[in-house]
Amino acid sequence: MPRKLASLLADGPAVMGIVNVTPDSFSDGGEADSIEKVVSRARAMVADGARIIDVGGESTRPGADPVDADTERARVVPAIRALRAVLPETWLSVDTMKAPVMRAAAEAGADIVNDVYGLRGEGSLAAVRDSGLAACLMHMQGEPRTMQAAPRYDDVVAEVRDWLRERIEVCIAAGIPAESILVDPGIGFGKSLAHNLALLAHVSALRGLGAGVLIGASRKSMFGKLLDLPVDQRLAPGLAVAAIAVFQGAAIIRTHDVRDTAQAVATAAALRATGAQGET
């Protein structure tokens, strides 16, 4: 029986560790190229404080080439099956846009569908509804190969919020329970540096949607543009973003760097809770 998302979020903000079983992801492509490495990496992340492991089999970095469903399924399903066997209490997420991969991942033991396309793909709504899995709806302007060409918004916070609200309504109409839905503003997905900063400064504006907010900014190119940092030197700004997002009420932080992020998240959550108590 699928687990209830509320049971995950009841214990406060959660850290989602990233495990990419791809050869070309922007930060960690090729690092988890065997089931043994996947399991070892995930176990280390759980020990460091991750309550969710997000498994991806297709790179969605800007300019990435698409992967067919059979190839993606062959990458993620064995990984999810192996992780479910050794980490029975850990929440497992599958990062995919494809309904056949969603269904196969559900059968293998996944708990969450993390879809950068917001369940707009053919059959995706039905796949999530029928499996009973939770779903994270991410906003993306355009598609991965071209999304960073020339992103434009009149009011990025309002437009992203309204788009996510519409997707939530579509999901509920399709039979997906409201309590099973998360939202993600899509940092770096069809956004300029200014757009990303505006969204991160207004995470609290998304909480009115009635769904838990997931923020994924780990090692993103926005830090290269903002601070002229290479991928392997973006930990500090990523921690700043994680803490600020949690202080604004984010429910999940998706990261490559679990141990440090878990500490930042716990600190920000404690500060937020203390502030809330002081207001009563």
N, C-alpha and C positions, 0 to 999 in steps of 0.2 A: 504494500500500500504506500502511495506517495506520502512523503512527510510534509507537514504544514510549515509554510514559510515563517509563520508567527513564532514557531518554536525556536527558529534560528535567531530571529531578531529580538526575542525577548531578553536575551542576555547582553544587550547593548551592541554597539557597532562591531561588525565582523570584518576580518581581513580575509581577502580572497587571493590565494597564491596562484601565479600563472605558470602553467606547464604547457609549453608549445611543442607538439610532436610534428614540427614542420622543419624543412631545411632552410627556409628563407624568411623567418620572422625577423623584424628589424633589430631586436635586441638579443634574443637567445636562440635563433634558428640553428638547428642541428645539435643543440646541447643535450636534448633528451631523445636520442635516436635509437633507443632500445627500451624494452619494457623494464629491464633492470634499472636503467637510469631514470625512467619515469617514476618508478616506485621509490627509488632512493631519494630523488629530488622532492617528491611529494611528502614523504615521511619527514624529511628535514624541515620542510615548510610547516607541517603540522606541529612538530616539536618546537618550532620558533613562534607559534601562535596563530597559524592559519586555521580558520574553521571551515573554509571552502577551498577546494582546488578546482581551478578552471582549466579544462583541457581543450586545446585548439588544434585543429588539423589543417587550417588554411590561413595563410598570412593575409591580413587586411591592412598592411602598411600601404601608404600612398604609392601608386604605381604597381602594386602587386598583381600578378596574373591569377585568374581564377583557377580553382581546382574542381574537377568533376566529383560528383557525389560518391562514386565507388572508391576513388582514391582517398577522399577525406574519411569515409567510413572505415576503410582499412587501417587508417592511422589512429583514429580516436577510439574505436570500439574496444580493441584489445587493451588499450591503456585504461579505459574506464573500468572494464571488467577486472583487470588486475588490481586497480586501486580499490575497488569495492571489496575485493576479497581481503585486502590487508588493512584497510581503513574503514571498518564498518560504520563508525560513528561520524566520520567526516562527510560534510556535504560535498557532492561532486557536481560540477557544472560543465556543460558542453558548449563551447563557443562555436556556433555554426549558424548559417543562414538557410540550410537545406532541410526540408521536411524528412527525406529518407534518413538522413544522418540523425536528426532529432529522435525519430522513432527507434532507430537501432541503439542509440545511446541510452534511451529510456529503458530498453530491454536489458542493457548491459549494467544498469544500476545508477544512471545519472539522476540527479534531483532537480536540476535547474537547466533551462535552455537560455543561453546568453547570446542574443541575436543582434548583431550590429545593424541588421536591416529591419528591425522592429516587427518581426513576424509578417512582413509583406510578401514573402516568397510564396510561390504556389504550394498549397497544402500545409503551410506552417501553422496557421491557426488551428486547423483540425488536428495536426500532430500533437500540439501542446494540449489541446482540450482532451483528446482521447487518452493521452498518456497520464494526465493528471499532474504533470510537472509544473513547477513554478517557472516563470519566464521573466527575463529582463529585456525590456524594450529600449533600444538605443536609438538616438537621433543621429542621422547621417544625411548631410546634403550631398547629393550625387551618389557615386559608387566608388569603391576603393581605388580604381585605376586613375580616376580623374577628379576625385573629391577636393583636392587641394589646388586645383588649377586657378580658380578665381571665386572663392566663396563670398557670397554677399547676403547681407541682412539689413533690414531697416532698424530692427530692435531684436537682437539675437536672443536675449533672455525671454522676451514675450513670445517670439516665434517658436523657439524650442519648447517652451512650456506648453503652448497651445497645440503644437504637433503631438507632443507626448500625451496630452489630455485626449486628443482625438483617437490616438492609437489605443489608449486604455479603454475608451468607449467601444471601439471596434472589437477588441478582445472580449469584453464582457458580453457584447451582443452575440459573439460567436460561441459563448458558453464557457469561457475561461473565468474562474472566480476572481473577483477584484482582489481578494486577500492573497492571491498567488502571483501578483504582478509587482515587478520592480521597474524602475526607470533609470536611464543613464543619459545625460545630456550629450554624450559623445565628444569628449575632449579630443581635438585633433582630427575629427572626422568631418571634413568640409567646413573648417573654421580657421580663421586667421589667428595670429597671436592675440590681437585685441578681442576677438570673439571668445577665445578660450579664457582669457583673464576675466571678461565680463561674466561668463557663466560661473566660473569658480568663485567670484566675489558675490554671487547671488544664488548659491546652492539652496539657501532657505526659501527662495521663491518657488522651488520645485516641490517642496514638502506639502504644499496645498493640494497637490494632485491626489493625495491619499494613498500613495505607494511609497515603499522604501526607495531611497535614492542611492544608486551606486555611482561612485566616481573612480575613473581609471585614468590617471595622468602619469603613471610610472614611466620614467625615462623618455617621455614624449619629446618630440622635436621642438615643442614650444620652449623648452628650457635651453635648447641650443640657440634658438633665436633670441631669447630674452637675456641669456647669460653667456653665450658663446661657449657652451660646454659640450664635449663629446658624449656619446651615449653612456659610457662607463663612468662618467663623473656627474651624473644627474640625481644622485641620491638625496642630497640636502634639500634642493628645491622641491623634490617629490614629497619629502617628509613635511615640508611647510604646507604644501597643498593638502596633504592628507589630514593634518591637524586642523587646518582652517575649515575644511569641508566637514569634518566630524563636529567641530564646534558649532557649525551651522545646522547640524542635524542629519548629515549623511549617515546611511545605515550600513553601507559596505564600501570598503576601499580595496580596489583591485591593484595588485602590485607584484613586481618581480622580487622585491627586497622585503621579505616577510618580517624578519626579526626586528629590524629598526622601525618598520612601519607599524608593527603591532605595539611597540612601545609608544610611538607618537600618538596612535589612535587611543590607547588606554589613557594617556595623559590628557588629551583633548576631551575625551569623554568624561573624565573626572572633573575637569574644569567646567564643562558645560553643566554637569549635574549639580555642582556646587553653586554655580550661578543661578540655576533654576530654583534651588532651595532658598537662595537669598531673596528671590523675587516674591516668594509666597508670604 
